[in-house]
Each structure stands twice: as structure tokens, then as C-alpha cells.
Amino acid sequence: MVDPAATRPTTHDERLWFGPAGWVGVAGFGLVGVIALYPVSPAAGVVGGVVTLAVALVLAARWATRVRVADGELWAGRAHLPLALVGEVVALDAEMTRAELGPRLDARAHVCLRAWARTAVRVEVVDPQDPTPYWIVSTRHPERLATALATGRDRAGGPGRGRPAARDERSRGHRP
């Protein structure tokens, strides 16, 4: 018999790129470069637009946070958490993410938020030396990330072994 935990992914890697509105903004930024320099000369307008667009693309790439589970750690941007210190993992839909970031948010929580990714995961931190009770990490694939975290935690021997909680009544109740 095959162990279901053995077939779940242990890695996850995604970049939180802008949504459609963000890319329209990047193109608009390039257009501003054209408009600003076009009165000087059409060639200057084109060059200015290309340079401005290139700068906007570089900034967009820098703002595209990387979220990954690899080598026994959760990485959310530059912050990382060993999977052995991961407790309960909850995949959050858009409504639950709003609640977790609003009235239910603990000020001590670590939040890696990107507004253009409307879903997230809530990751309990079980390190008694760490004052951070949990992380909220934006992701476009909360189920996949939650599964990778739970599988990696189980393999690392973390205390919160078992399946990730996902959109059930436990995750809608009060925080522990």
C-alpha cells in the first residue's frame, strides 16, 4: 500500500507576479516616458518610453516576491522558517484571507502580503523561543503550498504532523 504522505509534493516554488491591473500600470509607466519626451522629438519620446518601460519591468521583477518550500524551509521573500517549526497549516481562500488580515490578525504575526494575490496560507510557528505565533503568506496556490508545507513538516519531524487544514470550520473559528 502506498503512503499518501509519500506522494504529496515536498517542494513549492512560485513568484507572485502582478495581476492584469499591475501590468497595465507598467505599460502606462512606459507610456508616460513617451509622452514626457515626445515634445522634444519623436525619437526622444520613443527612447524615453523604452527606458522607462525597462525600469518599470525591473521594478516589477523585484516586487515579484518568491514563495517556496525547499531544503527543509519555507521561504517567503527574504524571510525563512524551518519546516520542523511549522505547526498547523491552513489554506485560506479570499474571504478567509481578508478575515485573517483584518479583525483576526495578531500584531505579532509575520505577514508576507501581496495585494494582487488574494489567497494565502496561515502557518503556525511552534518555536517556544519565537514570539511570532504564525505567518500569513500570500500565494496564488494555497492548497498546493499547504500540502507542500505539511508534507515537508512531516518529513522534518515537526510537531504538527498530519494533513493540512483546508477551508473547514476549524479554520473559521477563533485562533488557538
Sequence and secondary structure as in RCSB ss.txt:
>XXXX:A:sequence
MVDPAATRPTTHDERLWFGPAGWVGVAGFGLVGVIALYPVSPAAGVVGGVVTLAVALVLAARWATRVRVADGELW
AGRAHLPLALVGEVVALDAEMTRAELGPRLDARAHVCLRAWARTAVRVEVVDPQDPTPYWIVSTRHPERLATALA
TGRDRAGGPGRGRPAARDERSRGHRP
>XXXX:A:secstr
   HHHHS S EEEEE   HHHHHHHHHHHHHHHHHHTTT HHHHHHHHHHHHHHHHHHHHHHSEEEEEETTEEE
ETTEEEEGGGEEEEEEE HHHHHHHHTTT  TTSEEE  TT  EEEEEEE  TT    EEEEEES HHHHHHHHH
HHHHHHT SS S  EESSHHHHS   
